[in-house]
Amino acid sequence: MPGMPRPIQALVHCEALTHNLGRARAAAPDARVWAVVKANAYGHGIERAFAGLRGADGFALLDLEEAQRLRALDWRGPILLLEGVFEPRDLETCSRLGLWHVVHCSEQIDWLAAHKTQAPHRVFLKMNSGMNRLGFAPAAYRSAWARLNALPQVDEVSLMTHFSDADGARGVAHQLSVFDATTHDLPGERSLSNSAAVLRHGIKNDWVRAGILVYGSAPDFPEQDIAHWGLQPTMTLRSRLIATQMLQPGDTVGYGSRYTAAQAQRIGIVACGYADGYPRHCGTGTPVLVDGQRTGTVGRVSMDMLAVDLNPLPHAGIGSEVTLWGCGPQGAILPIDEVAQAAGTIGYELMCAVAARVPMHVGTAP
Ligand SMILES: Cc1ncc(COP(=O)(O)O)c(C=O)c1O
């Protein structure tokens, strides 16, 4: 029997996923909603996230293996492969699992034309309207559409593009005008909006692709936060204090002595480090909750530990609960976006990077 595990754990809040999905529906009332569950449901785990997202109209992802896992959960509804297939034999899996897939390049049309299938495939033809990542250039789009439409392997052709700046100052108008000009007289359902576009731009869609918003992170933080958008954290990373230290003025903390106490100061040592997925780039002052009360980190994040200021928390000690992000005791909330900002990154990266050694469970907010 091994001893006690390290006290760190991650919780996935299914009721918050359901709530946030409801926010997507409210913001796009005329559209059906894909819950984007790529990257193992943005680090939450497909199976755990599914429990909160089963009310979605469909699931969008990249990996055939993840699609298989959704079918194993008995999801019979639509599944969309956002990058389409990577090689011709993937089309057999699409046929077998009934997957819808993006078509973004002419090679994928060639593969479809050579594919033997009983049931024609539903495809989403992707336009590169300015992001310059995937998709047909506007000038090539209509001929790709005509080619696909003529294939017996193809059922319905839907139209799709992706925005580069829905969260920012440049906005979506420049891409939207390209998309509309090219597709205005083409039949088929449209899918354009990601989370930022859903929340910030009232674009007509038949299908929206809601990713980060369902995971309780504001796509346009710090301009807006989750409270503004009515979103709830869906993941809590929590641990406990495993030691305390009393610093005298001039004492330093951690590797590189990056923090020097200016006065007598009590600090706590948390069982959480960069090997758990907590970003090493978080400098002194990164917000953290101890017993549900806000304080800040001090010094460098180590592999397995980090230090927090306990001067505002005279009663905290070994065993005190530490919330690295998400939901703390007594309804306290520390949005993942604030921690991400302190690390110079975005909530997406943190939630996707929780390390495999951190036990992750479905659980209600403490
Ligand atoms: C094509 C596509 N659609 C939708 C999304 C979801 O984006 P978000 O998580 O910002 O809602 C992504 C994610 O990057 C994507 O690549």
The ligand as an SDF file (V2000), in Angstrom:
LIG
                    3D

 16 16  0  0  0  0  0  0  0  0999 V2000
  -11.2900   25.5270  -36.5450 C   0  0  0  0  0  0  0  0  0  0  0  0
  -11.5480   25.8360  -35.1100 C   0  0  0  0  0  0  0  0  0  0  0  0
  -12.7820   26.1380  -34.7250 N   0  0  0  0  0  0  0  0  0  0  0  0
  -13.0860   26.4330  -33.4490 C   0  0  0  0  0  0  0  0  0  0  0  0
  -12.1140   26.4310  -32.4750 C   0  0  0  0  0  0  0  0  0  0  0  0
  -12.5100   26.7860  -31.0700 C   0  0  0  0  0  0  0  0  0  0  0  0
  -11.9210   27.9950  -30.7070 O   0  0  0  0  0  0  0  0  0  0  0  0
  -12.1910   28.6330  -29.2770 P   0  0  0  0  0  0  0  0  0  0  0  0
  -11.6100   27.6850  -28.2770 O   0  0  0  0  0  0  0  0  0  0  0  0
  -11.4290   29.9070  -29.3010 O   0  0  0  0  0  0  0  0  0  0  0  0
  -13.6540   28.7730  -29.1370 O   0  0  0  0  0  0  0  0  0  0  0  0
  -10.8090   26.1390  -32.8280 C   0  0  0  0  0  0  0  0  0  0  0  0
   -9.7670   26.1840  -31.8110 C   0  0  0  0  0  0  0  0  0  0  0  0
   -8.6920   26.6850  -31.9840 O   0  0  0  0  0  0  0  0  0  0  0  0
  -10.5080   25.8300  -34.1750 C   0  0  0  0  0  0  0  0  0  0  0  0
   -9.2670   25.5380  -34.5540 O   0  0  0  0  0  0  0  0  0  0  0  0
  1  2  1  0
  2  3  1  0
  2 15  2  0
  3  4  2  0
  4  5  1  0
  5  6  1  0
  5 12  2  0
  6  7  1  0
  7  8  1  0
  8  9  2  0
  8 10  1  0
  8 11  1  0
 12 13  1  0
 12 15  1  0
 13 14  2  0
 15 16  1  0
M  END
$$$$
